[in-house]
Amino acid sequence: MRLLLNWVLSGLAVWIVAHVVPGVYVSGPLAALIAALVIGFINATIGMLLKILTFPLTLVTLGLFWFVINALMLKFASALVPGFQVHGFFAAFVGAILLSLVNMMLKWLVHPGHDRER
C-alpha cells in the first residue's frame, strides 16, 4: 500500500513540476503517473550506475554534478514516455531539482513523523 501511495505522490510531483517549470509538459494525470514510474526505474538503474561511475567528478564538484545526472535522467525519461516532454537542458535541470523538492515535501506531508518512528 505504501508503494502505491509513493507512486501516486511521485506522479503528483511530476504534475506539479510540469505546471511550474516552463519547458516541462505532461499531457494528463496518466502520463504523469507513467512518467513517475519510468523516472523511478531509470534513477534506480541507469542513474545509480552513472552516479557510481561519476563519483570522483561528484566529489570534485562537491556533489553538484548529481544535479546534472538527475537532469539527464529526467530528459531520458521524457524520451521514453509519450505525453511527457522536457524541452532543453535548463528545463530538465530545474525540473529535476524541483521534482526532488516537491516529492520530498509531499511525502513529508503524508508521512510527517515517518522517519522518526524507525
C-alpha positions as CSV (number, residue, x, y, z in Angstrom):
1,M,0.0,0.0,0.0
2,R,2.9,2.4,0.8
3,L,4.5,1.7,-2.5
4,L,1.3,2.6,-4.3
5,L,0.9,5.8,-2.3
6,N,4.5,6.8,-3.0
7,W,3.9,6.2,-6.7
8,V,0.8,8.4,-6.7
9,L,2.7,11.1,-4.7
10,S,5.5,11.0,-7.3
11,G,3.0,11.3,-10.1
12,L,1.5,14.3,-8.4
13,A,5.0,15.8,-8.0
14,V,5.6,15.3,-11.8
15,W,2.2,17.0,-12.4
16,I,3.1,20.0,-10.2
17,V,6.6,20.4,-11.8
18,A,5.0,20.3,-15.2
19,H,2.8,23.3,-14.2
20,V,5.6,25.3,-12.6
21,V,8.7,24.8,-14.8
22,P,8.5,26.2,-18.3
23,G,9.7,23.5,-20.8
24,V,8.2,20.5,-18.8
25,Y,4.9,19.3,-20.2
26,V,2.6,16.5,-19.1
27,S,-0.5,15.7,-21.2
28,G,-2.6,14.3,-18.3
29,P,-2.6,12.5,-15.0
30,L,-2.0,9.1,-16.5
31,A,1.1,10.4,-18.3
32,A,2.3,11.9,-15.0
33,L,1.9,8.5,-13.3
34,I,3.7,6.7,-16.1
35,A,6.5,9.3,-16.1
36,A,6.9,8.9,-12.3
37,L,7.2,5.2,-12.7
38,V,9.7,5.5,-15.5
39,I,11.7,8.2,-13.7
40,G,11.9,6.0,-10.6
41,F,13.0,3.0,-12.7
42,I,15.7,5.0,-14.6
43,N,17.1,6.5,-11.4
44,A,17.2,3.1,-9.8
45,T,19.1,1.5,-12.6
46,I,21.0,3.8,-15.1
47,G,21.0,6.7,-12.7
48,M,22.6,4.7,-9.9
49,L,25.2,3.3,-12.3
50,L,26.1,6.8,-13.6
51,K,26.3,8.2,-10.0
52,I,28.8,5.4,-9.1
53,L,30.9,5.9,-12.3
54,T,31.0,9.7,-11.9
55,F,31.6,9.7,-8.2
56,P,35.1,11.2,-8.5
57,L,33.7,14.1,-10.5
58,T,30.9,14.5,-8.0
59,L,33.4,14.8,-5.2
60,V,35.4,17.4,-7.1
61,T,32.2,19.5,-7.7
62,L,31.1,18.9,-4.0
63,G,28.0,17.0,-5.1
64,L,26.7,19.5,-7.7
65,F,27.3,17.1,-10.6
66,W,24.5,14.9,-9.3
67,F,22.1,17.6,-10.4
68,V,23.4,17.2,-13.9
69,I,22.9,13.4,-13.7
70,N,19.4,13.9,-12.4
71,A,18.6,16.3,-15.3
72,L,19.9,13.8,-17.8
73,M,17.8,11.1,-16.3
74,L,14.7,13.3,-16.5
75,K,15.5,14.2,-20.1
76,F,15.9,10.4,-20.9
77,A,12.6,9.6,-19.2
78,S,10.9,12.3,-21.4
79,A,12.2,10.4,-24.5
80,L,10.6,7.2,-23.3
81,V,7.2,8.4,-22.0
82,P,4.6,9.6,-24.5
83,G,2.8,12.6,-23.2
84,F,5.7,13.7,-21.0
85,Q,8.1,16.2,-22.6
86,V,11.2,18.1,-21.3
87,H,12.4,20.8,-23.7
88,G,16.0,21.8,-23.1
89,F,18.7,21.0,-20.6
90,F,17.8,24.0,-18.4
91,A,14.2,22.9,-18.0
92,A,15.5,19.4,-17.2
93,F,17.9,20.8,-14.6
94,V,15.4,23.0,-12.9
95,G,12.7,20.3,-13.2
96,A,14.9,17.6,-11.6
97,I,15.7,19.9,-8.6
98,L,12.1,20.9,-8.2
99,L,10.9,17.4,-8.6
100,S,13.1,16.2,-5.8
101,L,11.9,19.0,-3.5
102,V,8.2,18.6,-4.3
103,N,8.4,14.9,-4.0
104,M,10.1,15.2,-0.6
105,M,7.6,17.8,0.6
106,L,4.6,15.7,-0.5
107,K,5.9,12.6,1.2
108,W,6.6,14.6,4.4
109,L,3.0,15.9,4.3
110,V,1.6,12.4,4.0
111,H,4.0,10.7,6.4
112,P,5.1,13.6,8.8
113,G,6.7,11.5,11.5
114,H,7.7,8.5,9.4
115,D,11.5,8.9,9.7
116,R,11.4,9.4,13.4
117,E,9.4,6.2,14.1
118,R,12.2,3.9,12.8
